[in-house]
């Protein structure tokens, strides 16, 4: 009977641990701009907070090394890999946006590859 209770408790603890990890991952995804802000409905990027949350998950992995079951270890590792890749992508996107030349007035976003820039003025010298 004690064995059944111990297994049941272990299963509940595994479920709680996974839920905790998923909540942390969801917060990190929110700050990476992968999820819309629940208040505004728009994605927002805050790389400093995302980095802190990813570092916290990394710390949890290091501090619990050897104390997690296979399922917990796999989920935590997978989540961390995904978030770290997302962080690199978000950082690259932010750097690209910061170094990109500003869009011409009246236009938003890059020009299509097959189009020419709009001409604002034309001059004719008789003809």
C-alpha atoms as one frame of an Amber mdcrd trajectory, in Angstrom:
protein
   0.000   0.000   0.000   2.846   2.404   0.836   4.400   1.685  -2.573   1.178
   2.726  -4.353   0.996   5.966  -2.350   4.662   6.729  -3.081   4.125   6.152
  -6.825   0.996   8.291  -6.761   2.843  11.103  -4.983   5.751  10.778  -7.413
   3.358  11.059 -10.368   1.700  14.132  -8.866   5.077  15.749  -8.226   6.149
  15.035 -11.802   2.957  16.632 -13.088   3.440  19.717 -10.882   7.068  20.044
 -11.931   6.135  19.866 -15.609   3.341  22.418 -15.097   5.812  24.751 -13.361
   8.325  24.398 -16.184   5.604  24.999 -18.769   4.439  28.168 -16.982   7.996
  29.516 -16.946   8.405  28.610 -20.614   5.123  30.319 -21.489   6.309  33.499
 -19.775   9.592  33.376 -21.684   7.711  32.811 -24.965   5.526  35.817 -24.167
   8.608  38.032 -23.761  10.182  36.613 -26.919   7.138  37.876 -28.820   5.919
  34.354 -29.621   2.619  34.856 -27.777   0.392  37.923 -27.787   0.252  40.023
 -24.650  -3.072  39.084 -23.006  -3.840  42.742 -22.258  -3.085  44.203 -25.688
  -3.488  41.168 -27.925  -0.214  42.086 -29.658   3.149  40.351 -29.392   5.764
  42.280 -27.440   9.460  41.597 -27.124  11.452  42.118 -23.937  14.716  40.270
 -24.409  16.048  41.101 -20.943  13.111  39.439 -19.181  13.121  36.522 -21.625
  16.842  36.018 -20.953  16.235  36.050 -17.183  13.485  33.420 -17.452  15.611
  31.201 -19.690  18.506  31.542 -17.231  16.174  30.534 -14.399  15.138  27.397
 -16.270  18.812  26.622 -16.897  19.495  27.066 -13.187  16.633  24.679 -12.338
  18.119  22.115 -14.722  21.543  22.394 -13.091  20.238  22.330  -9.518  17.995
  19.314 -10.156  20.508  17.323 -12.227  20.321  13.694 -11.144  17.040  14.212
  -9.258  14.637  14.261 -12.206  13.054  11.295 -13.879  13.523  10.692 -17.608
  10.293  12.470 -18.606  11.113  15.581 -16.562  14.663  15.710 -17.903  13.508
  15.372 -21.527  10.788  18.022 -21.231  13.051  20.517 -19.488  15.836  19.974
 -22.025  13.462  20.316 -24.969  11.889  23.488 -23.601  15.279  25.042 -22.913
  16.568  24.242 -26.398  13.466  25.725 -27.998  13.591  28.897 -25.885  17.317
  29.386 -26.436  16.830  29.107 -30.192  13.897  31.518 -29.973  16.051  33.960
 -28.020  18.777  33.873 -30.675  16.179  34.410 -33.416  14.536  37.299 -31.541
  17.932  38.890 -30.874  18.908  38.588 -34.541  15.571  40.082 -35.605  15.982
  42.980 -33.176  19.535  43.626 -34.410  18.412  43.490 -38.035  15.591  45.932
 -37.346  17.967  48.289 -35.555  20.468  48.348 -38.429  17.968  48.396 -41.317
  17.618  51.698 -43.136  14.342  53.485 -42.460  11.500  52.883 -44.899  10.734
  55.770 -47.284   7.965  58.079 -46.153   4.526  56.816 -46.957   5.718  53.219
 -47.134   5.962  50.612 -44.477   8.139  47.544 -44.658  10.616  46.476 -47.295
  10.003  46.845 -51.003   9.048  43.702 -52.890  12.072  42.155 -54.611  10.658
  42.639 -58.110   9.569  46.274 -57.722  11.430  49.516 -58.222  11.346  52.344
 -55.706   8.618  54.906 -56.295   9.728  58.032 -58.130   8.713  61.194 -56.346
   9.680  63.816 -58.892  10.151  63.732 -62.614  11.722  66.389 -64.719  11.193
  66.802 -68.399  13.564  68.826 -70.588  11.288  69.326 -73.540  10.985  66.940
 -76.220
